[in-house]
Amino acid sequence: MARVSDALELSNFLFLKAHSDSVSDLPPPDPLPRPGMYPEPPEPPEEDFASGAEVAEFFQAMGNM
């Protein structure tokens, strides 16, 4: 799908460049990003885990319901 979209955007860009005098500074379209093609790998998110006391307190509160 990304390739079809890129081809359509390029087709529209070339049509506008060929048939319009006022779009001489029109930048070419950027291709859609493909899965697995990142410039750099994303950083893993910082994980914030509950402490043992917080987990025990949660289950104690659930048991008292």
C-alpha positions as a Markdown table, in Angstrom:
| # | Residue | x | y | z |
|---|---|---|---|---|
| 1 | Met | 0.0 | 0.0 | 0.0 |
| 2 | Ala | 2.8 | 2.4 | 0.8 |
| 3 | Arg | 4.3 | 1.8 | -2.6 |
| 4 | Val | 1.0 | 2.6 | -4.4 |
| 5 | Ser | 0.6 | 5.7 | -2.3 |
| 6 | Asp | 4.2 | 6.9 | -3.1 |
| 7 | Ala | 3.6 | 6.3 | -6.8 |
| 8 | Leu | 0.4 | 8.3 | -6.7 |
| 9 | Glu | 2.0 | 11.1 | -4.9 |
| 10 | Leu | 4.9 | 11.2 | -7.3 |
| 11 | Ser | 2.5 | 11.1 | -10.3 |
| 12 | Asn | 0.5 | 14.1 | -8.9 |
| 13 | Phe | 3.8 | 15.9 | -8.2 |
| 14 | Leu | 5.1 | 15.4 | -11.7 |
| 15 | Phe | 1.7 | 16.4 | -13.2 |
| 16 | Leu | 1.7 | 19.7 | -11.2 |
| 17 | Lys | 5.3 | 20.4 | -12.1 |
| 18 | Ala | 4.6 | 19.9 | -15.8 |
| 19 | His | 1.3 | 21.8 | -16.0 |
| 20 | Ser | 1.7 | 24.7 | -13.7 |
| 21 | Asp | 4.0 | 27.7 | -13.8 |
| 22 | Ser | 3.5 | 28.8 | -10.2 |
| 23 | Val | 4.8 | 25.7 | -8.5 |
| 24 | Ser | 8.5 | 25.9 | -9.3 |
| 25 | Asp | 9.5 | 25.7 | -5.6 |
| 26 | Leu | 7.2 | 22.7 | -4.8 |
| 27 | Pro | 9.2 | 20.1 | -2.9 |
| 28 | Pro | 9.0 | 16.4 | -4.0 |
| 29 | Pro | 6.8 | 14.2 | -1.8 |
| 30 | Asp | 8.4 | 12.2 | 1.0 |
| 31 | Pro | 7.9 | 8.5 | 0.8 |
| 32 | Leu | 5.8 | 6.8 | 3.4 |
| 33 | Pro | 7.9 | 4.9 | 6.0 |
| 34 | Arg | 8.0 | 1.1 | 5.6 |
| 35 | Pro | 7.7 | -1.3 | 8.5 |
| 36 | Gly | 11.1 | -2.2 | 9.8 |
| 37 | Met | 12.9 | 0.6 | 8.1 |
| 38 | Tyr | 13.8 | 3.1 | 10.8 |
| 39 | Pro | 16.7 | 5.4 | 10.6 |
| 40 | Glu | 17.7 | 4.4 | 14.1 |
| 41 | Pro | 16.1 | 1.8 | 16.4 |
| 42 | Pro | 13.5 | 3.3 | 18.8 |
| 43 | Glu | 14.6 | 3.5 | 22.5 |
| 44 | Pro | 12.9 | 1.1 | 24.8 |
| 45 | Pro | 10.5 | 2.9 | 27.1 |
| 46 | Glu | 11.4 | 3.4 | 30.8 |
| 47 | Glu | 9.4 | 0.9 | 32.8 |
| 48 | Asp | 8.1 | 1.8 | 36.2 |
| 49 | Phe | 7.3 | -1.2 | 38.2 |
| 50 | Ala | 5.4 | -1.3 | 41.5 |
| 51 | Ser | 7.3 | -2.2 | 44.6 |
| 52 | Gly | 6.6 | -5.4 | 46.5 |
| 53 | Ala | 4.8 | -3.4 | 49.3 |
| 54 | Glu | 2.5 | -1.7 | 46.7 |
| 55 | Val | 1.6 | -5.0 | 45.1 |
| 56 | Ala | 0.9 | -6.6 | 48.6 |
| 57 | Glu | -1.2 | -3.5 | 49.5 |
| 58 | Phe | -3.2 | -3.8 | 46.2 |
| 59 | Phe | -4.0 | -7.5 | 46.8 |
| 60 | Gln | -4.9 | -6.9 | 50.4 |
| 61 | Ala | -7.3 | -4.2 | 49.4 |
| 62 | Met | -8.8 | -6.5 | 46.7 |
| 63 | Gly | -9.2 | -9.3 | 49.2 |
| 64 | Asn | -11.0 | -7.0 | 51.7 |
| 65 | Met | -13.7 | -6.1 | 49.2 |
